[in-house]
Amino acid sequence: MFAPSELILNPDGSIYHLHLQPEHLSTTVIVVGDPDRVAKVSRHFDRLDFQTRKREFVTHTGSIGSKRITVISSGIGTDNVEILLTELDALANIDLLTRTIKPQHTCLNIIRIGTSGALQADIPVGSRLISIAAAGLDNLMNFYDLQQSHQQRAFCVALQQATGLPFTPYRVSADAGLVRLFAEGSLQGITLTTPGFYAPQGRHLRAARLLPRFLEQCAHFQWNSERLANFEMETAAYYAFAELLGHRAVSLNAILANRILQQFDENPQATVDSLIQFALAKIVASDL
């Protein structure tokens, strides 16, 4: 039984940060970073049954035809993803009345729709890219028992050595079935999930950087014919918690910048909207 200090509920019985009850959650969950992007997804629903907001966590649940979908925002960063995925899993797999784990596990299908910057010159601005795997540069998994295969560890050690990172990253994979679902017309690659937007992604304004060649080193990194495709700030945590908690996850990236060519999308909203419509069409046509 989970103590009130560990599984925190609001006075109405909803989960603490998300302010959701189990009945508000679909097993198909679209996650976005920007709270304002939730409505840009749900405007395509035929029916909106529920909506709420607490802090940066905005949730809309509704339907397209007979397909029930939840869309929720995480805010920026892997720390927010920890809260989001932990509480979504609690809604699905913990009886909030008895504070005990349910006897039958419910698997959530988690589809991230996010924005990203390309690390390779041949990944054009305006394209969409599926993260088939992600390497996390945050320290979140130091607090969890995420198992790493020999190949995953070797990739991460090689990345550390190539870039001079003062720590070893972790690597996790997308769900293969969800990758196949969204593969049509999409690029695929390994994503680098960073704990910041500026120096951790090789940007420099006024604060001095520890790794001044980090962008160049990431772009040139190769291990067993694998390379890094893009930067963003959440994907590795989604994949890690999906693995830890028994869910399926995939990250779909709208490429708004090419860091190597120093280009930025002239119409970023159109690129994001196109990715949203693509993802929804694939979800509705699937057996999720």
C-alpha positions as MATLAB code, in Angstrom:
seq = 'MFAPSELILNPDGSIYHLHLQPEHLSTTVIVVGDPDRVAKVSRHFDRLDFQTRKREFVTHTGSIGSKRITVISSGIGTDNVEILLTELDALANIDLLTRTIKPQHTCLNIIRIGTSGALQADIPVGSRLISIAAAGLDNLMNFYDLQQSHQQRAFCVALQQATGLPFTPYRVSADAGLVRLFAEGSLQGITLTTPGFYAPQGRHLRAARLLPRFLEQCAHFQWNSERLANFEMETAAYYAFAELLGHRAVSLNAILANRILQQFDENPQATVDSLIQFALAKIVASDL';
ca = [
       0.000    0.000    0.000;
       1.422    3.381   -1.013;
       1.540    5.969    1.772;
      -0.144    9.379    1.306;
       3.299   11.031    1.223;
       4.378    8.831   -1.740;
       1.197    8.617   -3.821;
      -0.146   12.133   -3.397;
      -3.782   12.780   -4.293;
      -5.776   16.000   -4.435;
      -8.874   16.442   -2.234;
     -11.075   15.253   -5.126;
      -9.043   12.030   -5.415;
      -7.190   13.029   -8.579;
      -3.454   12.407   -9.036;
      -1.436   15.300   -7.620;
       0.330   17.104  -10.488;
      -1.845   16.095  -13.440;
      -5.173   16.583  -11.646;
      -6.606   13.549  -13.467;
      -8.838   10.655  -12.452;
      -8.372    7.237  -14.114;
     -11.517    7.676  -16.218;
     -10.012   10.803  -17.814;
      -7.191    8.806  -19.422;
      -7.183    6.904  -22.707;
      -4.669    4.152  -23.357;
      -3.595    6.157  -26.429;
      -1.756    9.228  -25.139;
      -0.268   11.987  -27.273;
       2.274   14.059  -25.362;
       3.455   17.518  -26.373;
       5.833   19.898  -24.648;
       4.041   23.202  -25.161;
       0.777   23.522  -23.180;
      -0.656   25.648  -26.006;
      -0.091   22.783  -28.447;
      -2.673   20.591  -26.683;
      -5.561   22.541  -28.214;
      -3.843   22.424  -31.600;
      -4.133   18.642  -31.402;
      -7.601   18.380  -29.853;
      -9.156   20.776  -32.382;
      -9.038   17.806  -34.760;
     -11.178   15.689  -32.393;
     -14.791   15.027  -33.327;
     -15.724   15.271  -29.663;
     -13.959   16.698  -26.595;
     -15.124   14.963  -23.418;
     -12.787   16.294  -20.757;
     -10.227   19.041  -20.234;
      -8.261   20.324  -17.288;
      -5.099   22.243  -16.479;
      -2.705   22.255  -13.544;
       0.596   24.100  -13.874;
       2.147   23.166  -17.241;
       0.126   19.952  -17.473;
      -2.840   20.591  -19.786;
      -5.024   17.593  -20.653;
      -7.753   17.113  -23.276;
      -9.448   13.742  -23.793;
     -11.836   13.139  -26.645;
     -12.497   11.060  -29.726;
     -12.013   10.934  -33.471;
     -14.724    8.569  -34.645;
     -14.579    5.665  -32.212;
     -10.900    6.253  -31.340;
     -10.489    7.710  -27.850;
      -7.342    9.819  -27.411;
      -5.777   11.777  -24.567;
      -3.417   14.652  -25.374;
      -1.370   16.132  -22.536;
       1.491   18.599  -22.225;
       4.668   17.917  -20.286;
       6.406   21.272  -20.291;
      10.132   21.237  -21.016;
      12.645   18.705  -19.773;
      13.094   15.173  -18.499;
      12.232   16.128  -14.900;
       8.724   16.976  -16.080;
       8.573   13.711  -18.037;
       9.333   11.796  -14.831;
       6.306   13.370  -13.133;
       4.092   12.922  -16.185;
       4.922    9.269  -16.905;
       4.919    8.231  -13.253;
       1.487    9.726  -12.688;
       0.036    8.444  -15.974;
       1.210    4.979  -14.990;
      -0.340    5.386  -11.547;
      -3.679    6.274  -13.141;
      -3.475    3.154  -15.304;
      -1.982    0.642  -12.883;
      -2.638    1.709   -9.281;
      -6.034    1.588   -7.581;
      -6.166    5.111   -6.155;
      -8.831    4.155   -3.591;
      -6.907    1.264   -2.040;
      -3.447    2.635   -2.973;
      -2.430   -0.794   -4.232;
      -1.158   -2.047   -7.593;
      -3.894   -3.386   -9.832;
      -3.642   -7.140  -10.557;
      -3.753   -6.617  -14.336;
      -1.236   -4.339  -16.017;
      -2.481   -1.732  -18.516;
      -0.049   -0.753  -21.265;
      -0.242    2.835  -22.500;
       0.689    3.839  -26.051;
       2.623    7.090  -25.680;
       3.257    9.175  -28.793;
       5.372   12.297  -28.379;
       4.814   15.053  -30.941;
       7.651   17.519  -30.481;
      10.034   19.932  -32.122;
      13.726   19.374  -32.676;
      16.926   20.550  -34.291;
      18.807   18.390  -36.801;
      22.443   17.493  -36.216;
      23.127   16.384  -39.795;
      23.182   18.458  -42.972;
      21.090   15.876  -44.856;
      18.109   16.149  -42.472;
      16.145   19.062  -43.919;
      14.234   21.714  -42.034;
      10.515   20.962  -42.312;
      10.927   17.180  -42.289;
       9.658   14.724  -39.678;
      11.932   12.297  -37.911;
      11.188    9.268  -35.725;
      13.530    8.728  -32.799;
      14.285    5.010  -33.074;
      16.474    5.390  -29.984;
      17.613    8.180  -27.696;
      20.728    8.923  -25.687;
      20.028   10.855  -22.488;
      22.480   13.466  -21.210;
      20.439   14.172  -18.072;
      21.166   12.487  -14.732;
      17.607   11.235  -14.099;
      18.356    7.570  -14.750;
      21.043    7.608  -12.052;
      18.100    7.332   -9.641;
      16.357    4.423  -11.427;
      17.292    0.827  -12.155;
      17.357    1.115  -15.934;
      19.160   -1.892  -17.356;
      21.596   -1.284  -20.211;
      22.734   -3.930  -22.686;
      26.400   -4.327  -23.591;
      25.760   -2.548  -26.917;
      23.897    0.316  -25.257;
      26.714    0.814  -22.758;
      29.342    0.631  -25.512;
      27.529    3.293  -27.556;
      27.298    5.584  -24.523;
      30.938    5.137  -23.531;
      31.981    5.911  -27.109;
      29.817    9.056  -27.084;
      31.316   10.149  -23.788;
      34.846    9.670  -25.077;
      34.170   11.405  -28.394;
      32.697   14.520  -26.792;
      34.584   14.786  -23.501;
      31.428   14.566  -21.405;
      32.263   14.320  -17.684;
      29.670   11.535  -17.259;
      28.289    8.547  -19.165;
      24.937    8.980  -20.973;
      22.255    6.276  -21.145;
      20.541    4.856  -24.224;
      16.987    3.572  -24.701;
      14.911    2.491  -27.706;
      11.490    3.314  -29.084;
       8.800    0.662  -29.332;
       9.406   -1.105  -32.647;
       5.700   -1.487  -33.412;
       5.045    2.226  -32.949;
       8.053    3.063  -35.123;
       6.533    0.924  -37.899;
       3.158    2.649  -37.468;
       4.636    6.087  -38.227;
       7.433    5.044  -40.596;
       5.768    6.028  -43.881;
       7.486    9.110  -45.281;
       9.438    9.695  -42.060;
      13.159    9.883  -41.500;
      14.567    7.788  -38.654;
      17.519    8.353  -36.369;
      19.039    8.418  -32.907;
      18.086   11.425  -30.820;
      20.251   13.191  -28.250;
      18.146   14.296  -25.268;
      19.815   17.182  -23.468;
      19.239   18.780  -20.021;
      19.239   22.290  -21.472;
      18.694   24.324  -24.624;
      21.879   26.381  -24.767;
      25.285   24.908  -23.822;
      23.968   21.291  -23.689;
      22.980   21.735  -27.338;
      26.182   23.510  -28.313;
      24.775   27.052  -28.216;
      26.756   29.941  -26.780;
      25.537   33.376  -25.778;
      27.345   34.893  -22.759;
      27.911   32.097  -20.224;
      31.220   30.260  -20.647;
      30.926   26.677  -21.908;
      32.831   23.635  -20.659;
      32.633   21.862  -24.068;
      33.062   24.511  -26.801;
      33.222   21.907  -29.616;
      30.254   19.873  -28.423;
      27.975   20.567  -31.410;
      30.677   19.646  -33.908;
      31.657   16.533  -31.952;
      28.045   15.308  -31.757;
      27.521   15.892  -35.462;
      30.645   13.885  -36.348;
      30.090   11.074  -33.842;
      29.741    7.578  -35.318;
      29.616    4.178  -33.660;
      29.110    0.969  -35.683;
      27.680    3.055  -38.555;
      25.241    4.802  -36.198;
      25.158    8.565  -35.836;
      23.203   11.185  -33.898;
      20.340   12.714  -35.880;
      18.892   15.485  -33.705;
      18.773   17.346  -30.387;
      15.738   17.751  -28.121;
      14.946   17.647  -24.389;
      12.493   14.839  -23.477;
      12.637   11.708  -25.640;
      15.149    9.612  -23.670;
      13.061    9.977  -20.506;
       9.899    8.869  -22.323;
      11.648    5.768  -23.595;
      13.278    5.017  -20.241;
      10.033    5.238  -18.270;
       8.167    3.247  -20.900;
      10.745    0.510  -20.432;
      10.708    0.750  -16.635;
       6.903    0.735  -16.379;
       5.876   -1.549  -19.234;
       4.467    0.945  -21.742;
       5.082    1.608  -25.447;
       6.551    4.924  -26.590;
       7.673    6.682  -29.731;
       8.875   10.227  -30.364;
       7.934   12.076  -33.557;
      10.014   15.172  -34.233;
       9.175   18.173  -36.373;
      12.592   19.374  -37.550;
      12.458   23.152  -37.164;
      16.186   23.862  -37.240;
      19.292   22.474  -38.877;
      22.145   23.266  -36.527;
      24.875   22.356  -38.996;
      23.491   24.522  -41.815;
      22.338   27.176  -39.305;
      18.848   27.193  -40.790;
      15.476   27.676  -39.082;
      12.042   26.821  -40.469;
      10.354   29.839  -42.079;
       6.895   28.459  -41.198;
       7.352   26.355  -38.052;
       3.657   26.225  -37.192;
       2.811   24.668  -40.558;
       5.495   22.009  -39.990;
       4.135   21.192  -36.531;
       0.524   21.131  -37.796;
       1.509   18.771  -40.585;
       3.099   16.399  -38.058;
       0.010   16.542  -35.831;
      -2.308   15.652  -38.720;
       0.006   12.875  -39.893;
       0.174   11.358  -36.402;
      -3.577   11.554  -35.834;
      -4.332    9.935  -39.196;
      -2.003    7.032  -38.401;
      -3.474    6.615  -34.912;
      -7.059    6.603  -36.165;
      -6.247    4.020  -38.857;
      -4.383    1.768  -36.404;
      -5.503   -0.845  -33.890;
      -4.176    1.115  -30.900;
];
